[in-house]
Amino acid sequence: MSQVEPRGPDSGLRDLDWLLAPEDAARAFTRAGVRADEAQPTYVRLKPGKGAIVGYALRGLERDGKPVSLPAYARTFTDDHIQVVARKWSGSRPVATPLGPGFVLLEGGRTLLFVFPNDTQLRGLRKLDRVVSELEDLLTEEFPVDAGTTTLRPVRYKPERRFIASATVGMHPGANLDWKAFFVRVFSDTRGERLANLSAAVRRAGGSSVVPRPFGAILRGRVFVEEQADGDEYLSAVLDGRGDPSALADALIRLHRCKPAFVEPTGPAALLETLSGALEAAAALDPTVAKAAKEVLEGLTRLLPSAGENHVGLVHGDMALHNVLDSLNGPVIVDLERSRMGDPLQDVGKVVAHLRDEVAQHPEARSRLGEFEERFVEEYMRATGGGPTERLSFFIASALADRAAGSVLRRALDSWWPTRPVELLDLALEVIRGSWSGRPSFFSGRRPMAAGAQWQAFYPKEGTKWAGFLEDPSGNLIYGVYDGATDSFREVRPKDDADLPALGRWIGQGELINYRVGRRATVRVPGRQGEPAAYVKIRPPSKVKALRRYRAVHDLLTGTPGAPRVPPLLDYRPEEGVIVLAEVPGRSLRDFILKSDDRADAAIDVAAGAVSQLHSISGFRLDAPPLNPPMEPAEYAALAARHAPDAASAYRVAAAEVSDAVRQTETTEDRLLHGDLHDGNVLIHHDHPAILDLDLVHRGDPVEDVGNMMGHLFLRTLQRGGSIKEGRRAGQRFLDAYRAAHGAVDNRAVHALGALTLFRLSCIYLFRRTWRKLTPTLIDEAVSWARGTPAGNEEPLDRTATEILASPGPSSSLRHAW
């Protein structure tokens, strides 16, 4: 944004165009009685819905012809407020100035001009003589002050907010020094008293060299006095190569260790709420930032860290390198006005944001600024014990976004970077995306994932983009697609999934139960007026054949006496990619297993009976096209080895053994199979089972389903924290119950297919970081099942399955390969 475009509905901004034009402003001020030969804008602060403030450096001639320079500011208001303020100031006897009156209503009746020392909020400016007198009285207790010798030199003036002056105080003749320098900070309220107490607390807590020495507050707390610290702004030191990142980190750490009880705490949520208001105001003033501002706020909401006692210290609140001085004794931190208790990484994030902001102004120093940032962050995190890097990402992005809002609301004069707000927001988005889109945790590289976050792929396949999600330590999910070719993660919001257009319509009506970008989703829609809830299964409209196939399977099962129960079909819209199913009461078999329920064995028995019922239906009754063949073990092994080179040997050996075992099985039965039978697809309610997810139902031998269920029960037992022996027992329980329910499978064949499931799970869970630690056990168990003998036992598997599955674990040969 080069200049603000104020010609919208905000009446308080109508005069802003000419107020920012020096010649136009000077002519207007002169016509109103203020002799201004020059009126150079120096400061802008927009107040949407209330008006604006434009600060100036006025230059003109006194009545005797002597040139003079004074600060001033124009204050615009909305139509309903301008006259109220004008009447109040007309009767308040403003202080006259060398350039004329200290207050005037400008031509047009919409803007007021205040010439220093007149200010609507900083009352102390009109009492600078009294400020000097009280200052000398305050300092006399320690120094031999020569009354009447104090001079003030303006340093910084933000109209209606603060005025900072350098006070040079003379000493009595014969003193050890001729003069001493102090900073005097004038505020609109009594915060001077707070600052005095705060600085004293920091110095008592070990920060005596970190902040200037405070001398107290005067004018009833409206003025704060501190010893003047000498030195350049730290940015100059960084640009010149003199800045010490270790010293800056140490100074901040000592500040953060101070925890005064009288300072109110502010958590990350409050910080985000304030930033949200600023960005919304900025977007209203500059529509070019609206889209990026919305994306930044959404990203920060996802990254929002929790507040906690382990992340609390005294934070500066406005930490940037212009608030740090490069003194002889190291960095000195000034201007604690916005200090509060909060997460110390706020300050670290603001320093990083300032460094990145400065790159645009100093492209020749890009390398130096980047190196300083890297070392500063490294030193701070090392000295404090580090912490989840996504916390720092949140505060860096927040600080960049705050700078973007500020460049709209406060710094409209920055013409050197016309697109500054948008580019700052883009920098914030880079930080947000970088926090989530670092290399997945199964990759090596220079950009690891944020600490505590986990990247999970659903079903990795060679040559395709993998649907998956990022999960932060709090369990929040960000869905997206991982592209192995570019080693990058692209977030996809469910409502924006172009391949699942129906999802955007349904997601607002219920809870997203599962979601694979571009492939499938399920939304649970609560029932209304006593009706049961429903599950909406959503697929790409291009998969209309798959939806018709689902309908055919559903009709077959609901029309066959003795078939297991399936969810009733409520609505069927294949052209939209939508099937609506009624909710079936019950708990999943998975829930029984994971919770180690004392009814788990009975639940396994009930599930086995339902599967036996399904397999009793002849395959020839299914009139549906065949499914695509699954990946071969060798394909899984190659994929796993590519991303886990250390395990390549183990995967190749296991793939060969499992493939050989499957080839030797004889699967001749033609029955109706589920195709994806695991413990999550069987519901049990008072011993009444139901089977879910009929997408992969097909014709084949029951050993496929039974072996798949046994493998999953083994895995689920390990996830519960159970032993290998307990996992084998769960699988055997299912096999025994299946046979008791008149299901028939070949012993060797069912274990060969179970080995195939275990091997496939060992590859899939390599990319599901939560349970990656189980993959070596799954590989070893797959080989044991494929060989027909657990480790250390060479007897064939035609012994009872209970004897084999209760034997010791597999040999360590594959663990060594791993």
Disulfide bonds with the S-S distance in Angstrom:
none
